[in-house]
Amino acid sequence: MSRFSELKDLVLGLEGDFEKFYDKGNQAAGTRVRKGMQDLKNLAQDIRTEVQEKKNAE
């Protein structure tokens, strides 16, 4: 479950930058959102791989 917590923390950490970019038009926040989304993608792929390995080990 620690991976799930890590995933939630990453998403919640991006909330402020999403608001700054979409509501206030802050371009730097958009860059941080893009980086965060890339990190989210990489974390999701790591979790998928981990789940697949655990499933196949059984």
Predicted model as a PDB file, atoms N, CA, C, CB and O in Angstrom, pLDDT in the B-factor column:
MODEL        1                                                                  
ATOM      1  N   MET A   1       0.808  -1.203   0.000  1.00 78.00           N  
ATOM      2  CA  MET A   1       0.000   0.000   0.000  1.00 78.00           C  
ATOM      3  C   MET A   1       0.849   1.264   0.000  1.00 78.00           C  
ATOM      4  CB  MET A   1      -0.918  -0.001   1.190  1.00 78.00           C  
ATOM      5  O   MET A   1       0.332   2.355  -0.244  1.00 78.00           O  
ATOM      6  N   SER A   2       2.139   1.134   0.269  1.00 91.00           N  
ATOM      7  CA  SER A   2       2.972   2.333   0.274  1.00 91.00           C  
ATOM      8  C   SER A   2       3.059   2.945  -1.127  1.00 91.00           C  
ATOM      9  CB  SER A   2       4.378   2.003   0.798  1.00 91.00           C  
ATOM     10  O   SER A   2       3.193   4.160  -1.269  1.00 91.00           O  
ATOM     11  N   ARG A   3       2.985   2.113  -2.143  1.00 92.00           N  
ATOM     12  CA  ARG A   3       3.019   2.623  -3.523  1.00 92.00           C  
ATOM     13  C   ARG A   3       1.768   3.461  -3.801  1.00 92.00           C  
ATOM     14  CB  ARG A   3       3.124   1.448  -4.544  1.00 92.00           C  
ATOM     15  O   ARG A   3       1.832   4.479  -4.491  1.00 92.00           O  
ATOM     16  N   PHE A   4       0.636   3.020  -3.257  1.00 94.00           N  
ATOM     17  CA  PHE A   4      -0.599   3.769  -3.441  1.00 94.00           C  
ATOM     18  C   PHE A   4      -0.499   5.126  -2.748  1.00 94.00           C  
ATOM     19  CB  PHE A   4      -1.803   2.972  -2.900  1.00 94.00           C  
ATOM     20  O   PHE A   4      -0.933   6.142  -3.291  1.00 94.00           O  
ATOM     21  N   SER A   5       0.067   5.136  -1.562  1.00 95.00           N  
ATOM     22  CA  SER A   5       0.261   6.397  -0.840  1.00 95.00           C  
ATOM     23  C   SER A   5       1.181   7.324  -1.616  1.00 95.00           C  
ATOM     24  CB  SER A   5       0.835   6.138   0.562  1.00 95.00           C  
ATOM     25  O   SER A   5       0.946   8.530  -1.683  1.00 95.00           O  
ATOM     26  N   GLU A   6       2.220   6.761  -2.199  1.00 95.00           N  
ATOM     27  CA  GLU A   6       3.160   7.540  -3.017  1.00 95.00           C  
ATOM     28  C   GLU A   6       2.433   8.156  -4.212  1.00 95.00           C  
ATOM     29  CB  GLU A   6       4.336   6.649  -3.504  1.00 95.00           C  
ATOM     30  O   GLU A   6       2.667   9.311  -4.568  1.00 95.00           O  
ATOM     31  N   LEU A   7       1.561   7.379  -4.815  1.00 95.00           N  
ATOM     32  CA  LEU A   7       0.783   7.842  -5.966  1.00 95.00           C  
ATOM     33  C   LEU A   7      -0.154   8.982  -5.558  1.00 95.00           C  
ATOM     34  CB  LEU A   7      -0.027   6.675  -6.576  1.00 95.00           C  
ATOM     35  O   LEU A   7      -0.231  10.001  -6.245  1.00 95.00           O  
ATOM     36  N   LYS A   8      -0.859   8.811  -4.450  1.00 96.00           N  
ATOM     37  CA  LYS A   8      -1.773   9.845  -3.964  1.00 96.00           C  
ATOM     38  C   LYS A   8      -1.013  11.125  -3.620  1.00 96.00           C  
ATOM     39  CB  LYS A   8      -2.550   9.342  -2.734  1.00 96.00           C  
ATOM     40  O   LYS A   8      -1.460  12.223  -3.952  1.00 96.00           O  
ATOM     41  N   ASP A   9       0.126  10.985  -2.958  1.00 96.00           N  
ATOM     42  CA  ASP A   9       0.913  12.159  -2.583  1.00 96.00           C  
ATOM     43  C   ASP A   9       1.360  12.941  -3.813  1.00 96.00           C  
ATOM     44  CB  ASP A   9       2.131  11.741  -1.758  1.00 96.00           C  
ATOM     45  O   ASP A   9       1.346  14.172  -3.817  1.00 96.00           O  
ATOM     46  N   LEU A  10       1.753  12.219  -4.847  1.00 96.00           N  
ATOM     47  CA  LEU A  10       2.188  12.876  -6.080  1.00 96.00           C  
ATOM     48  C   LEU A  10       1.037  13.657  -6.710  1.00 96.00           C  
ATOM     49  CB  LEU A  10       2.737  11.839  -7.079  1.00 96.00           C  
ATOM     50  O   LEU A  10       1.218  14.805  -7.116  1.00 96.00           O  
ATOM     51  N   VAL A  11      -0.124  13.056  -6.791  1.00 96.00           N  
ATOM     52  CA  VAL A  11      -1.285  13.722  -7.393  1.00 96.00           C  
ATOM     53  C   VAL A  11      -1.698  14.930  -6.551  1.00 96.00           C  
ATOM     54  CB  VAL A  11      -2.472  12.732  -7.533  1.00 96.00           C  
ATOM     55  O   VAL A  11      -1.941  16.010  -7.090  1.00 96.00           O  
ATOM     56  N   LEU A  12      -1.776  14.751  -5.243  1.00 96.00           N  
ATOM     57  CA  LEU A  12      -2.179  15.855  -4.373  1.00 96.00           C  
ATOM     58  C   LEU A  12      -1.157  16.982  -4.389  1.00 96.00           C  
ATOM     59  CB  LEU A  12      -2.379  15.358  -2.948  1.00 96.00           C  
ATOM     60  O   LEU A  12      -1.517  18.150  -4.239  1.00 96.00           O  
ATOM     61  N   GLY A  13       0.104  16.643  -4.568  1.00 96.00           N  
ATOM     62  CA  GLY A  13       1.147  17.657  -4.636  1.00 96.00           C  
ATOM     63  C   GLY A  13       1.045  18.528  -5.877  1.00 96.00           C  
ATOM     64  O   GLY A  13       1.552  19.650  -5.895  1.00 96.00           O  
ATOM     65  N   LEU A  14       0.399  18.023  -6.901  1.00 97.00           N  
ATOM     66  CA  LEU A  14       0.254  18.770  -8.150  1.00 97.00           C  
ATOM     67  C   LEU A  14      -0.966  19.695  -8.147  1.00 97.00           C  
ATOM     68  CB  LEU A  14       0.155  17.807  -9.314  1.00 97.00           C  
ATOM     69  O   LEU A  14      -1.108  20.541  -9.029  1.00 97.00           O  
ATOM     70  N   GLU A  15      -1.829  19.535  -7.170  1.00 96.00           N  
ATOM     71  CA  GLU A  15      -3.087  20.271  -7.159  1.00 96.00           C  
ATOM     72  C   GLU A  15      -2.884  21.786  -7.241  1.00 96.00           C  
ATOM     73  CB  GLU A  15      -3.866  19.928  -5.910  1.00 96.00           C  
ATOM     74  O   GLU A  15      -3.560  22.463  -8.015  1.00 96.00           O  
ATOM     75  N   GLY A  16      -1.967  22.310  -6.454  1.00 96.00           N  
ATOM     76  CA  GLY A  16      -1.720  23.749  -6.457  1.00 96.00           C  
ATOM     77  C   GLY A  16      -1.231  24.251  -7.803  1.00 96.00           C  
ATOM     78  O   GLY A  16      -1.649  25.311  -8.269  1.00 96.00           O  
ATOM     79  N   ASP A  17      -0.343  23.486  -8.427  1.00 97.00           N  
ATOM     80  CA  ASP A  17       0.173  23.897  -9.732  1.00 97.00           C  
ATOM     81  C   ASP A  17      -0.908  23.825 -10.809  1.00 97.00           C  
ATOM     82  CB  ASP A  17       1.362  23.024 -10.128  1.00 97.00           C  
ATOM     83  O   ASP A  17      -0.932  24.652 -11.720  1.00 97.00           O  
ATOM     84  N   PHE A  18      -1.799  22.843 -10.709  1.00 97.00           N  
ATOM     85  CA  PHE A  18      -2.922  22.776 -11.651  1.00 97.00           C  
ATOM     86  C   PHE A  18      -3.777  24.029 -11.543  1.00 97.00           C  
ATOM     87  CB  PHE A  18      -3.780  21.521 -11.391  1.00 97.00           C  
ATOM     88  O   PHE A  18      -4.150  24.629 -12.551  1.00 97.00           O  
ATOM     89  N   GLU A  19      -4.084  24.415 -10.312  1.00 97.00           N  
ATOM     90  CA  GLU A  19      -4.902  25.617 -10.102  1.00 97.00           C  
ATOM     91  C   GLU A  19      -4.202  26.859 -10.628  1.00 97.00           C  
ATOM     92  CB  GLU A  19      -5.226  25.793  -8.616  1.00 97.00           C  
ATOM     93  O   GLU A  19      -4.818  27.692 -11.293  1.00 97.00           O  
ATOM     94  N   LYS A  20      -2.912  26.982 -10.330  1.00 97.00           N  
ATOM     95  CA  LYS A  20      -2.164  28.157 -10.788  1.00 97.00           C  
ATOM     96  C   LYS A  20      -2.124  28.226 -12.308  1.00 97.00           C  
ATOM     97  CB  LYS A  20      -0.738  28.135 -10.229  1.00 97.00           C  
ATOM     98  O   LYS A  20      -2.238  29.308 -12.883  1.00 97.00           O  
ATOM     99  N   PHE A  21      -1.963  27.084 -12.959  1.00 97.00           N  
ATOM    100  CA  PHE A  21      -1.864  27.085 -14.413  1.00 97.00           C  
ATOM    101  C   PHE A  21      -3.223  27.334 -15.067  1.00 97.00           C  
ATOM    102  CB  PHE A  21      -1.283  25.761 -14.901  1.00 97.00           C  
ATOM    103  O   PHE A  21      -3.353  28.211 -15.922  1.00 97.00           O  
ATOM    104  N   TYR A  22      -4.233  26.564 -14.664  1.00 97.00           N  
ATOM    105  CA  TYR A  22      -5.533  26.655 -15.341  1.00 97.00           C  
ATOM    106  C   TYR A  22      -6.338  27.877 -14.932  1.00 97.00           C  
ATOM    107  CB  TYR A  22      -6.340  25.418 -15.064  1.00 97.00           C  
ATOM    108  O   TYR A  22      -7.027  28.467 -15.764  1.00 97.00           O  
ATOM    109  N   ASP A  23      -6.263  28.267 -13.668  1.00 97.00           N  
ATOM    110  CA  ASP A  23      -7.082  29.388 -13.208  1.00 97.00           C  
ATOM    111  C   ASP A  23      -6.382  30.734 -13.355  1.00 97.00           C  
ATOM    112  CB  ASP A  23      -7.469  29.179 -11.767  1.00 97.00           C  
ATOM    113  O   ASP A  23      -7.031  31.740 -13.646  1.00 97.00           O  
ATOM    114  N   LYS A  24      -5.084  30.765 -13.161  1.00 96.00           N  
ATOM    115  CA  LYS A  24      -4.361  32.029 -13.159  1.00 96.00           C  
ATOM    116  C   LYS A  24      -3.438  32.208 -14.360  1.00 96.00           C  
ATOM    117  CB  LYS A  24      -3.564  32.144 -11.905  1.00 96.00           C  
ATOM    118  O   LYS A  24      -2.885  33.289 -14.559  1.00 96.00           O  
ATOM    119  N   GLY A  25      -3.267  31.155 -15.164  1.00 96.00           N  
ATOM    120  CA  GLY A  25      -2.447  31.266 -16.357  1.00 96.00           C  
ATOM    121  C   GLY A  25      -0.948  31.315 -16.094  1.00 96.00           C  
ATOM    122  O   GLY A  25      -0.190  31.809 -16.929  1.00 96.00           O  
ATOM    123  N   ASN A  26      -0.517  30.811 -14.954  1.00 97.00           N  
ATOM    124  CA  ASN A  26       0.895  30.818 -14.599  1.00 97.00           C  
ATOM    125  C   ASN A  26       1.633  29.772 -15.434  1.00 97.00           C  
ATOM    126  CB  ASN A  26       1.085  30.546 -13.082  1.00 97.00           C  
ATOM    127  O   ASN A  26       1.418  28.572 -15.265  1.00 97.00           O  
ATOM    128  N   GLN A  27       2.501  30.231 -16.334  1.00 97.00           N  
ATOM    129  CA  GLN A  27       3.190  29.334 -17.255  1.00 97.00           C  
ATOM    130  C   GLN A  27       4.197  28.429 -16.553  1.00 97.00           C  
ATOM    131  CB  GLN A  27       3.889  30.135 -18.321  1.00 97.00           C  
ATOM    132  O   GLN A  27       4.367  27.276 -16.949  1.00 97.00           O  
ATOM    133  N   ALA A  28       4.863  28.932 -15.523  1.00 98.00           N  
ATOM    134  CA  ALA A  28       5.832  28.119 -14.786  1.00 98.00           C  
ATOM    135  C   ALA A  28       5.123  26.947 -14.094  1.00 98.00           C  
ATOM    136  CB  ALA A  28       6.589  28.985 -13.743  1.00 98.00           C  
ATOM    137  O   ALA A  28       5.672  25.850 -14.001  1.00 98.00           O  
ATOM    138  N   ALA A  29       3.914  27.189 -13.618  1.00 97.00           N  
ATOM    139  CA  ALA A  29       3.135  26.114 -13.003  1.00 97.00           C  
ATOM    140  C   ALA A  29       2.803  25.044 -14.045  1.00 97.00           C  
ATOM    141  CB  ALA A  29       1.836  26.674 -12.369  1.00 97.00           C  
ATOM    142  O   ALA A  29       2.751  23.858 -13.718  1.00 97.00           O  
ATOM    143  N   GLY A  30       2.583  25.447 -15.277  1.00 97.00           N  
ATOM    144  CA  GLY A  30       2.329  24.493 -16.358  1.00 97.00           C  
ATOM    145  C   GLY A  30       3.515  23.576 -16.580  1.00 97.00           C  
ATOM    146  O   GLY A  30       3.350  22.383 -16.834  1.00 97.00           O  
ATOM    147  N   THR A  31       4.709  24.136 -16.485  1.00 97.00           N  
ATOM    148  CA  THR A  31       5.926  23.324 -16.625  1.00 97.00           C  
ATOM    149  C   THR A  31       6.006  22.314 -15.483  1.00 97.00           C  
ATOM    150  CB  THR A  31       7.198  24.225 -16.644  1.00 97.00           C  
ATOM    151  O   THR A  31       6.365  21.157 -15.699  1.00 97.00           O  
ATOM    152  N   ARG A  32       5.672  22.750 -14.275  1.00 98.00           N  
ATOM    153  CA  ARG A  32       5.697  21.844 -13.131  1.00 98.00           C  
ATOM    154  C   ARG A  32       4.622  20.761 -13.269  1.00 98.00           C  
ATOM    155  CB  ARG A  32       5.496  22.629 -11.822  1.00 98.00           C  
ATOM    156  O   ARG A  32       4.838  19.616 -12.873  1.00 98.00           O  
ATOM    157  N   VAL A  33       3.484  21.120 -13.824  1.00 98.00           N  
ATOM    158  CA  VAL A  33       2.421  20.137 -14.060  1.00 98.00           C  
ATOM    159  C   VAL A  33       2.902  19.086 -15.051  1.00 98.00           C  
ATOM    160  CB  VAL A  33       1.134  20.827 -14.584  1.00 98.00           C  
ATOM    161  O   VAL A  33       2.705  17.890 -14.836  1.00 98.00           O  
ATOM    162  N   ARG A  34       3.529  19.527 -16.129  1.00 98.00           N  
ATOM    163  CA  ARG A  34       4.027  18.573 -17.134  1.00 98.00           C  
ATOM    164  C   ARG A  34       5.056  17.636 -16.530  1.00 98.00           C  
ATOM    165  CB  ARG A  34       4.637  19.316 -18.332  1.00 98.00           C  
ATOM    166  O   ARG A  34       5.028  16.434 -16.793  1.00 98.00           O  
ATOM    167  N   LYS A  35       5.971  18.172 -15.718  1.00 98.00           N  
ATOM    168  CA  LYS A  35       6.981  17.332 -15.074  1.00 98.00           C  
ATOM    169  C   LYS A  35       6.313  16.352 -14.114  1.00 98.00           C  
ATOM    170  CB  LYS A  35       8.017  18.201 -14.323  1.00 98.00           C  
ATOM    171  O   LYS A  35       6.670  15.175 -14.076  1.00 98.00           O  
ATOM    172  N   GLY A  36       5.351  16.835 -13.347  1.00 97.00           N  
ATOM    173  CA  GLY A  36       4.641  15.965 -12.416  1.00 97.00           C  
ATOM    174  C   GLY A  36       3.891  14.859 -13.117  1.00 97.00           C  
ATOM    175  O   GLY A  36       3.839  13.728 -12.633  1.00 97.00           O  
ATOM    176  N   MET A  37       3.311  15.179 -14.252  1.00 98.00           N  
ATOM    177  CA  MET A  37       2.586  14.167 -15.011  1.00 98.00           C  
ATOM    178  C   MET A  37       3.545  13.121 -15.576  1.00 98.00           C  
ATOM    179  CB  MET A  37       1.785  14.821 -16.143  1.00 98.00           C  
ATOM    180  O   MET A  37       3.195  11.944 -15.660  1.00 98.00           O  
ATOM    181  N   GLN A  38       4.732  13.533 -15.958  1.00 98.00           N  
ATOM    182  CA  GLN A  38       5.745  12.578 -16.421  1.00 98.00           C  
ATOM    183  C   GLN A  38       6.166  11.672 -15.272  1.00 98.00           C  
ATOM    184  CB  GLN A  38       6.977  13.317 -17.005  1.00 98.00           C  
ATOM    185  O   GLN A  38       6.328  10.466 -15.456  1.00 98.00           O  
ATOM    186  N   ASP A  39       6.344  12.252 -14.083  1.00 97.00           N  
ATOM    187  CA  ASP A  39       6.678  11.455 -12.902  1.00 97.00           C  
ATOM    188  C   ASP A  39       5.551  10.473 -12.589  1.00 97.00           C  
ATOM    189  CB  ASP A  39       6.945  12.370 -11.685  1.00 97.00           C  
ATOM    190  O   ASP A  39       5.801   9.328 -12.214  1.00 97.00           O  
ATOM    191  N   LEU A  40       4.323  10.926 -12.746  1.00 97.00           N  
ATOM    192  CA  LEU A  40       3.161  10.070 -12.517  1.00 97.00           C  
ATOM    193  C   LEU A  40       3.146   8.903 -13.500  1.00 97.00           C  
ATOM    194  CB  LEU A  40       1.863  10.883 -12.638  1.00 97.00           C  
ATOM    195  O   LEU A  40       2.862   7.766 -13.122  1.00 97.00           O  
ATOM    196  N   LYS A  41       3.446   9.187 -14.733  1.00 97.00           N  
ATOM    197  CA  LYS A  41       3.496   8.145 -15.761  1.00 97.00           C  
ATOM    198  C   LYS A  41       4.556   7.110 -15.406  1.00 97.00           C  
ATOM    199  CB  LYS A  41       3.786   8.758 -17.152  1.00 97.00           C  
ATOM    200  O   LYS A  41       4.310   5.907 -15.496  1.00 97.00           O  
ATOM    201  N   ASN A  42       5.735   7.576 -15.003  1.00 97.00           N  
ATOM    202  CA  ASN A  42       6.819   6.658 -14.663  1.00 97.00           C  
ATOM    203  C   ASN A  42       6.472   5.821 -13.434  1.00 97.00           C  
ATOM    204  CB  ASN A  42       8.115   7.435 -14.420  1.00 97.00           C  
ATOM    205  O   ASN A  42       6.753   4.623 -13.393  1.00 97.00           O  
ATOM    206  N   LEU A  43       5.863   6.451 -12.439  1.00 97.00           N  
ATOM    207  CA  LEU A  43       5.460   5.720 -11.234  1.00 97.00           C  
ATOM    208  C   LEU A  43       4.407   4.680 -11.579  1.00 97.00           C  
ATOM    209  CB  LEU A  43       4.923   6.687 -10.159  1.00 97.00           C  
ATOM    210  O   LEU A  43       4.466   3.551 -11.091  1.00 97.00           O  
ATOM    211  N   ALA A  44       3.445   5.049 -12.416  1.00 96.00           N  
ATOM    212  CA  ALA A  44       2.405   4.109 -12.822  1.00 96.00           C  
ATOM    213  C   ALA A  44       3.015   2.912 -13.539  1.00 96.00           C  
ATOM    214  CB  ALA A  44       1.374   4.801 -13.725  1.00 96.00           C  
ATOM    215  O   ALA A  44       2.589   1.778 -13.317  1.00 96.00           O  
ATOM    216  N   GLN A  45       3.994   3.143 -14.384  1.00 97.00           N  
ATOM    217  CA  GLN A  45       4.640   2.048 -15.104  1.00 97.00           C  
ATOM    218  C   GLN A  45       5.397   1.146 -14.136  1.00 97.00           C  
ATOM    219  CB  GLN A  45       5.594   2.596 -16.178  1.00 97.00           C  
ATOM    220  O   GLN A  45       5.377  -0.076 -14.283  1.00 97.00           O  
ATOM    221  N   ASP A  46       6.063   1.739 -13.150  1.00 96.00           N  
ATOM    222  CA  ASP A  46       6.771   0.943 -12.145  1.00 96.00           C  
ATOM    223  C   ASP A  46       5.798   0.067 -11.361  1.00 96.00           C  
ATOM    224  CB  ASP A  46       7.550   1.858 -11.185  1.00 96.00           C  
ATOM    225  O   ASP A  46       6.078  -1.102 -11.097  1.00 96.00           O  
ATOM    226  N   ILE A  47       4.665   0.635 -10.996  1.00 96.00           N  
ATOM    227  CA  ILE A  47       3.665  -0.122 -10.244  1.00 96.00           C  
ATOM    228  C   ILE A  47       3.102  -1.246 -11.094  1.00 96.00           C  
ATOM    229  CB  ILE A  47       2.532   0.798  -9.765  1.00 96.00           C  
ATOM    230  O   ILE A  47       2.908  -2.359 -10.603  1.00 96.00           O  
ATOM    231  N   ARG A  48       2.840  -0.969 -12.356  1.00 97.00           N  
ATOM    232  CA  ARG A  48       2.331  -2.010 -13.263  1.00 97.00           C  
ATOM    233  C   ARG A  48       3.312  -3.173 -13.354  1.00 97.00           C  
ATOM    234  CB  ARG A  48       2.070  -1.427 -14.669  1.00 97.00           C  
ATOM    235  O   ARG A  48       2.916  -4.337 -13.295  1.00 97.00           O  
ATOM    236  N   THR A  49       4.583  -2.851 -13.496  1.00 96.00           N  
ATOM    237  CA  THR A  49       5.618  -3.885 -13.592  1.00 96.00           C  
ATOM    238  C   THR A  49       5.687  -4.691 -12.300  1.00 96.00           C  
ATOM    239  CB  THR A  49       6.992  -3.254 -13.901  1.00 96.00           C  
ATOM    240  O   THR A  49       5.788  -5.917 -12.327  1.00 96.00           O  
ATOM    241  N   GLU A  50       5.633  -3.997 -11.181  1.00 95.00           N  
ATOM    242  CA  GLU A  50       5.684  -4.660  -9.881  1.00 95.00           C  
ATOM    243  C   GLU A  50       4.494  -5.608  -9.693  1.00 95.00           C  
ATOM    244  CB  GLU A  50       5.711  -3.617  -8.756  1.00 95.00           C  
ATOM    245  O   GLU A  50       4.662  -6.728  -9.212  1.00 95.00           O  
ATOM    246  N   VAL A  51       3.307  -5.162 -10.068  1.00 95.00           N  
ATOM    247  CA  VAL A  51       2.112  -5.994  -9.946  1.00 95.00           C  
ATOM    248  C   VAL A  51       2.225  -7.219 -10.850  1.00 95.00           C  
ATOM    249  CB  VAL A  51       0.847  -5.182 -10.298  1.00 95.00           C  
ATOM    250  O   VAL A  51       1.890  -8.331 -10.440  1.00 95.00           O  
ATOM    251  N   GLN A  52       2.691  -7.018 -12.058  1.00 97.00           N  
ATOM    252  CA  GLN A  52       2.827  -8.135 -13.002  1.00 97.00           C  
ATOM    253  C   GLN A  52       3.825  -9.167 -12.481  1.00 97.00           C  
ATOM    254  CB  GLN A  52       3.271  -7.621 -14.388  1.00 97.00           C  
ATOM    255  O   GLN A  52       3.579 -10.370 -12.564  1.00 97.00           O  
ATOM    256  N   GLU A  53       4.950  -8.694 -11.944  1.00 96.00           N  
ATOM    257  CA  GLU A  53       5.953  -9.620 -11.413  1.00 96.00           C  
ATOM    258  C   GLU A  53       5.401 -10.392 -10.227  1.00 96.00           C  
ATOM    259  CB  GLU A  53       7.222  -8.864 -11.004  1.00 96.00           C  
ATOM    260  O   GLU A  53       5.633 -11.595 -10.109  1.00 96.00           O  
ATOM    261  N   LYS A  54       4.677  -9.718  -9.353  1.00 95.00           N  
ATOM    262  CA  LYS A  54       4.115 -10.382  -8.181  1.00 95.00           C  
ATOM    263  C   LYS A  54       3.056 -11.393  -8.600  1.00 95.00           C  
ATOM    264  CB  LYS A  54       3.515  -9.352  -7.210  1.00 95.00           C  
ATOM    265  O   LYS A  54       2.973 -12.482  -8.031  1.00 95.00           O  
ATOM    266  N   LYS A  55       2.250 -11.038  -9.590  1.00 96.00           N  
ATOM    267  CA  LYS A  55       1.214 -11.933 -10.087  1.00 96.00           C  
ATOM    268  C   LYS A  55       1.836 -13.191 -10.705  1.00 96.00           C  
ATOM    269  CB  LYS A  55       0.332 -11.208 -11.119  1.00 96.00           C  
ATOM    270  O   LYS A  55       1.357 -14.302 -10.478  1.00 96.00           O  
ATOM    271  N   ASN A  56       2.894 -13.009 -11.479  1.00 96.00           N  
ATOM    272  CA  ASN A  56       3.531 -14.137 -12.149  1.00 96.00           C  
ATOM    273  C   ASN A  56       4.315 -15.018 -11.192  1.00 96.00           C  
ATOM    274  CB  ASN A  56       4.441 -13.640 -13.235  1.00 96.00           C  
ATOM    275  O   ASN A  56       4.541 -16.192 -11.487  1.00 96.00           O  
ATOM    276  N   ALA A  57       4.734 -14.483 -10.060  1.00 93.00           N  
ATOM    277  CA  ALA A  57       5.505 -15.253  -9.099  1.00 93.00           C  
ATOM    278  C   ALA A  57       4.630 -16.249  -8.339  1.00 93.00           C  
ATOM    279  CB  ALA A  57       6.199 -14.319  -8.124  1.00 93.00           C  
ATOM    280  O   ALA A  57       5.130 -17.228  -7.784  1.00 93.00           O  
ATOM    281  N   GLU A  58       3.346 -15.998  -8.319  1.00 84.00           N  
ATOM    282  CA  GLU A  58       2.427 -16.873  -7.563  1.00 84.00           C  
ATOM    283  C   GLU A  58       2.113 -18.141  -8.293  1.00 84.00           C  
ATOM    284  CB  GLU A  58       1.145 -16.155  -7.258  1.00 84.00           C  
ATOM    285  O   GLU A  58       1.358 -18.973  -7.789  1.00 84.00           O  
TER     286      GLU A  58                                                      
ENDMDL                                                                          
END                                                                             
